[in-house]
Structures are given as C-alpha cells and as structure tokens.
Amino acid sequence: MNINLLTASKIKELRAKNNLTAEAVANMLKISKGAYSQLENGHTEITLSRVEALSQIFNVSLADIIPSSVVNNQTNNGDHGVNVSNSSAHTVNNFYTNEESLESIMQIIKSALQGKANPQ
C-alpha cells in the first residue's frame, strides 16, 4: 500500500478521534473541503508541510501521522516506501521515541517527498 493511503487512513482516524469535521480541519489547513477530502482519501500526495500542520491540529507527533509500517528505502524501492514485518515495525516504533530519532525521520520523510517531486 502506498504512503498516501496509509497516511490518509491515519489522518481520518485522528480527525475522528479529535471529534473534528472534515470541514473544520480543512478550514484550519486553509484549504477547501474538497481538497481536504482528496487528502483524507489518499487521492492527493501529502506534503511534509501538510503533515506538520496536521500534527499541530491533532496535537500529535509526525510519527503518529506517518504509519510505522512505512519506512524509507530509496535504494530498493522506487516508491520510497516498503511494508515491514511486525518485528521491524517494533524497531521503527522504538526509533520514534527520542528527539534525535525524530529529526532523522524528518530527514527521511523530506528525502522521500523530494524524490516523489523530482523523479529520476
């Protein structure tokens, strides 16, 4: 499954958990309700700035929005994402626990998104 669909599912879950309407989140993001719907349904590629804005709206970390089953693997996977086993997901989840690791994850996400924007 691609990162947009996995992330979209998580965004929808977080919105519901926070008792927010799609329209309310769209307004907070300063986008139309239709544009937000496209984002939440995985039809629009999510940008890092959008993930950062959503993390602030939902009061969660970036790691809470980007599912732990998605990791960057630029050398082995053309879409920059690969599903991992449960034991690997546990390792990834442990990686999210400190500030230095979160900075590393931010760099990975930025690289992956830049790779999508600038295909070779």
C-alpha positions as CSV (number, residue, x, y, z in Angstrom):
1,M,0.0,0.0,0.0
2,N,1.4,3.4,-0.8
3,I,2.3,6.1,1.8
4,N,-0.6,8.4,0.8
5,L,-3.3,5.8,1.5
6,L,-1.7,4.7,4.8
7,T,-1.3,8.3,5.9
8,A,-4.8,9.2,4.7
9,S,-6.2,6.5,6.8
10,K,-4.3,7.7,9.9
11,I,-5.4,11.3,9.3
12,K,-9.1,10.2,9.1
13,E,-8.7,8.2,12.3
14,L,-7.1,11.2,14.1
15,R,-9.7,13.6,12.9
16,A,-12.5,11.3,14.2
17,K,-10.6,10.8,17.5
18,N,-10.5,14.6,17.9
19,N,-14.2,14.9,17.1
20,L,-13.5,17.3,14.2
21,T,-15.4,17.5,11.0
22,A,-13.6,17.4,7.6
23,E,-14.8,20.9,7.1
24,A,-13.2,22.1,10.3
25,V,-9.9,20.6,9.5
26,A,-10.0,22.0,6.0
27,N,-10.6,25.4,7.4
28,M,-7.7,25.0,9.8
29,L,-5.5,24.0,6.9
30,K,-6.9,26.9,4.8
31,I,-7.9,24.5,2.0
32,S,-11.3,23.7,0.6
33,K,-13.4,20.9,2.0
34,G,-13.0,19.1,-1.4
35,A,-9.2,19.4,-1.3
36,Y,-9.2,18.0,2.3
37,S,-11.5,15.1,1.2
38,Q,-9.0,14.3,-1.5
39,L,-6.2,14.3,1.0
40,E,-8.1,12.2,3.6
41,N,-9.0,9.6,0.9
42,G,-5.4,9.3,-0.3
43,H,-6.1,10.8,-3.7
44,T,-3.6,13.7,-3.2
45,E,0.0,13.3,-2.3
46,I,0.7,14.6,1.2
47,T,3.4,17.1,1.7
48,L,5.7,17.4,4.7
49,S,4.3,20.9,5.5
50,R,0.8,19.4,5.4
51,V,1.9,16.6,7.8
52,E,3.4,19.2,10.1
53,A,0.2,21.3,10.1
54,L,-1.9,18.2,10.8
55,S,0.4,17.1,13.6
56,Q,-0.2,20.5,15.2
57,I,-4.0,20.4,14.6
58,F,-4.3,16.9,16.2
59,N,-1.6,17.6,18.8
60,V,0.4,14.6,17.8
61,S,3.9,13.9,16.6
62,L,4.8,13.4,12.9
63,A,5.4,9.8,13.8
64,D,1.8,9.5,14.9
65,I,0.6,10.5,11.4
66,I,3.1,8.6,9.3
67,P,2.3,4.9,10.0
68,S,5.1,2.8,11.4
69,S,4.6,0.2,8.6
70,V,6.1,2.7,6.2
71,V,9.9,3.2,6.1
72,N,12.2,4.8,3.7
73,N,14.1,2.5,1.4
74,Q,15.2,4.7,-1.5
75,T,17.8,2.2,-2.9
76,N,15.5,-0.8,-3.0
77,N,12.0,0.6,-3.7
78,G,11.0,3.0,-6.4
79,D,8.1,4.4,-4.4
80,H,10.3,5.1,-1.4
81,G,8.2,3.0,0.9
82,V,8.1,-0.6,2.0
83,N,5.9,-2.6,4.3
84,V,7.8,-4.1,7.2
85,S,7.3,-7.1,9.4
86,N,5.9,-6.8,13.0
87,S,9.4,-7.1,14.5
88,S,10.7,-4.5,12.2
89,A,7.7,-2.2,12.9
90,H,8.5,-2.6,16.6
91,T,12.1,-1.4,15.9
92,V,10.8,1.5,13.9
93,N,8.4,2.4,16.8
94,N,11.3,2.3,19.2
95,F,13.2,4.6,16.9
96,Y,10.5,7.2,17.2
97,T,11.0,7.6,21.0
98,N,13.7,10.3,21.1
99,E,14.2,13.8,19.6
100,E,17.3,12.8,17.7
101,S,15.5,9.9,16.0
102,L,12.5,12.1,15.2
103,E,14.9,14.5,13.4
104,S,16.3,11.6,11.4
105,I,12.8,10.6,10.5
106,M,12.0,14.1,9.3
107,Q,15.1,14.0,7.0
108,I,13.9,10.6,5.7
109,I,10.4,11.9,5.0
110,K,11.8,15.1,3.3
111,S,14.1,12.9,1.1
112,A,11.2,10.7,0.2
113,L,8.9,13.5,-0.6
114,Q,11.6,15.3,-2.7
115,G,12.2,12.1,-4.5
116,K,8.5,11.9,-5.4
117,A,8.5,15.6,-6.6
118,N,11.7,15.1,-8.6
119,P,11.6,11.6,-10.2
120,Q,14.8,10.5,-11.9
